[in-house]
Amino acid sequence: MGIQLATGGQITASGLFFAAASGAFLGAVGALAAPLGGSLAESIGFKASSIVAKVISNSLVFGAAIDVGLASGQRDPVKLALSGGLAIVGGESGDALAGELGAETTGMTSLQQSGRFAPRIAAFLRVSPNAGGVVAGDIAGGILGGFLDYLYKLAEPGLP
């Protein structure tokens, strides 16, 4: 939506709904991708924190971004692959940036661990250090993802 405003584009109710729905979908997939990737990696004999788990997690994010592209009417495989790649780069960069800024998180690496994590994002308006790191990573990922999307939209007319 910010890109639409910055470039003088029109904002419609359906466009706003699609942006919110696709953001919610990608956020849900992103939240489950790491523990699901870790669980799948464990099921085939690898550690939940291994590079195999990371590849599986990023594949889920890649697929979700392609699904959003398909839902928006995009059919060009190059552009779909680019949006999937940008989703991975945005998420990984946001996580790395949050870590560089001191917002370290110790997240779940498998679904089996979920029972040991209490659902406490904030208690008495005070965010726990781990939840703060997750929020910082989400904010950084969103900002970087939006910037990458903006660059993509600028380059899109010249893409094959």
Backbone hydrogen bonds, N-H to C=O, Kabsch-Sander energy under -0.5 kcal/mol:
donor,donor_aa,acceptor,acceptor_aa,energy
5,L,1,M,-2.2
6,A,2,G,-2.7
7,T,3,I,-2.3
8,G,5,L,-0.9
9,G,4,Q,-2.7
12,T,10,Q,-0.5
16,L,12,T,-2.4
17,F,13,A,-2.5
18,F,14,S,-2.6
19,A,15,G,-2.4
20,A,16,L,-2.3
21,A,17,F,-3.0
22,S,18,F,-2.9
23,G,19,A,-2.0
24,A,20,A,-2.3
25,F,21,A,-2.4
26,L,22,S,-2.7
27,G,23,G,-2.3
28,A,24,A,-2.3
29,V,25,F,-2.5
30,G,26,L,-2.7
31,A,27,G,-2.2
32,L,28,A,-1.7
33,A,29,V,-2.1
34,A,30,G,-0.7
36,L,32,L,-2.4
37,G,33,A,-2.9
38,G,34,A,-2.5
39,S,35,P,-2.2
40,L,36,L,-2.6
41,A,37,G,-2.3
42,E,38,G,-2.4
43,S,39,S,-1.9
44,I,40,L,-0.8
44,I,41,A,-0.9
45,G,42,E,-1.6
46,F,41,A,-2.7
50,S,47,K,-1.6
54,K,50,S,-1.7
55,V,51,I,-2.5
56,I,52,V,-2.4
57,S,53,A,-2.7
58,N,54,K,-2.8
59,S,55,V,-2.1
60,L,56,I,-1.8
61,V,57,S,-1.8
62,F,58,N,-2.7
63,G,59,S,-2.6
64,A,60,L,-2.1
65,A,61,V,-2.3
66,I,62,F,-2.0
67,D,63,G,-2.3
68,V,64,A,-2.1
69,G,65,A,-2.2
70,L,66,I,-2.8
71,A,67,D,-2.5
72,S,68,V,-1.6
73,G,70,L,-1.3
74,Q,69,G,-2.3
80,L,76,D,-2.4
81,A,77,P,-2.5
82,L,78,V,-2.2
83,S,79,K,-2.2
84,G,80,L,-2.1
85,G,81,A,-2.5
86,L,82,L,-2.6
87,A,83,S,-1.8
88,I,84,G,-1.7
89,V,85,G,-2.6
90,G,86,L,-2.9
91,G,87,A,-2.3
92,E,88,I,-2.9
93,S,89,V,-2.6
94,G,90,G,-2.3
95,D,91,G,-2.1
96,A,92,E,-2.5
97,L,93,S,-3.0
98,A,94,G,-2.4
99,G,95,D,-2.0
100,E,96,A,-2.3
101,L,97,L,-1.9
102,G,99,G,-1.4
103,A,98,A,-2.9
104,E,102,G,-1.2
107,G,105,T,-0.6
111,L,35,P,-0.9
113,Q,110,S,-1.0
114,S,111,L,-1.5
115,G,112,Q,-0.7
116,R,113,Q,-2.1
117,F,114,S,-1.2
118,A,116,R,-0.7
120,R,118,A,-2.4
121,I,119,P,-0.6
123,A,126,R,-2.2
126,R,123,A,-1.3
127,V,125,L,-0.5
128,S,121,I,-0.8
132,G,128,S,-2.9
133,G,129,P,-2.0
134,V,130,N,-2.1
135,V,131,A,-2.7
136,A,132,G,-2.6
137,G,133,G,-2.5
138,D,134,V,-2.4
139,I,135,V,-2.7
140,A,136,A,-2.8
141,G,137,G,-2.7
142,G,138,D,-2.5
143,I,139,I,-2.5
144,L,140,A,-2.8
145,G,141,G,-2.8
146,G,142,G,-2.5
147,F,143,I,-2.3
148,L,144,L,-2.7
149,D,145,G,-2.4
150,Y,146,G,-2.2
151,L,147,F,-2.4
152,Y,148,L,-2.4
153,K,149,D,-2.5
154,L,150,Y,-2.0
155,A,151,L,-2.1
156,E,152,Y,-1.8
158,G,155,A,-1.4
159,L,155,A,-0.5
159,L,156,E,-1.5
